[in-house]
C-alpha cells in the first residue's frame, strides 16, 4: 500500500468513527433530554406544572457543530500527515509505530 493510500485509509477510518460518535452523541443527548427534562421540571415546580416543550435552538447548535467539524478536520489532517510521513520514512522503527 502506498504512503498516500495508507494516509487516506486512516483518514477515512478516523473520520468515519468521529462522525458516527458525533451522531450517536447528539441522538443520545436529545433522547436523554426528552426523557428527563419534563419529569425534572414537574418535580421542581410544585406551583405550576411545566408545560414547555423541548425545542431545538438551531443557531447555537450549528455553531457548536461547526466548531466540532473544524476540530475533526484538524485531527484527521494531522493524523493523515503523520501516517504519510511515517510510511515514507524508511528508517522509522516498526516497534514505535
Secondary structure, DSSP 8 states (H G I E B T S, - for coil): --HHHHHHHHHHHHHHHHHHHHHHHHHHHHHHHHHHHHHHHHHH-SSS---------HHHHHHHHHHHHHHHHHHHHHHHHHHHHHHH-TT--GGG-
